[in-house]
């Protein structure tokens, strides 16, 4: 899912917990929720909407217990990069991705030329998010956003901040539907409220979606060409550097390695090549020529030893789509497989 704080283009929470499954029927609505009514007034004022209309829409939203369960963090120690990778870098997505690439070759080439983002990466993201439009999600978006705005799982380490994020997304969603003349009660998406072929959160749709097929409207539900341009625009907006590798191989000097320091900034590039070496990380000749900063990326393998790479600014940009190292590496490796498949005789 595309959103700066995740939770929706395939949020790390969603990817860790598995597929969305089938939405549950739920009788509990937010019509009598005092906090929901207060929020309706705030969102109406913030987005210039009719307060009565906003209250009416939120009042019809249903609490979905399944959404709460899916957003609850997976137990510690259950993350496994090899298992995660196998779900996305696999023959079905590869075949569908190559077909998608061939069908939209000219649009992908135009997006790469205009935004500087490789066509392989664009194809990979759309494949991982929705299997090229086949899996757009079955949850009513307004139900998912309301549930996560008002009943975000308290066990999450960032529950308060995440709740505020989804309150903001609810406002963007209502504003978006009114702008495009859409029924807020009808649209469906992921359990986190992400929508369309690229699984954009409402704020991402507002800020980054583009009319790439030039038909006069932005339609991420029915226009794969708009999805292509919007994904490319998203990455460019977050700082994609054309021609820069996403990562480099890394090894460790066991007598000097200081993983605690190197892992502290998480995926944000924070160390020069010289600093990497000073903390015991070793890079190959190509990586040593890299002029930007690097991050040590850990890919946990369950009970087996972790895998590590040195991530660049472009690796970090992919995690702005979904704050998960697993997600970013899966996008990269599926893109590599697609590129190789396209070049094969």
Buried (B, 14 or more C-beta within 10 A) or exposed (E): BBBBBBBBBBBBBBBBBEEBEEBBEBEBBBBEBEEBBEBBEEBBEEBEBEBEBBBBBBBBBBBBEBBBEBBBBEEEEEBBBEEBBEBBBEEEBBEBBBEBBEEBEEBBEBBBEBBBBBBBBBBBBBBBBBBBBEEBBEBBBBBBBBBBBBBBBEEBEEEEEBBBBBBBBBBBBBBBBBEEEEEBBEBBBBBBBBBBBBBBBBBBBBBBBBBBBEEEEBBBBEBBBBBBBBBBBBBBBBEBBEEBBBBBEBEBEEEEBBBEBBBEEBBEBBBBBEBBBEBBBBBEEEBEEBEEBBBBBBBBBEEEEEBBBBBBBBBBBBBBBBBBBBBBBBBBBBBBBBBEBBEEE
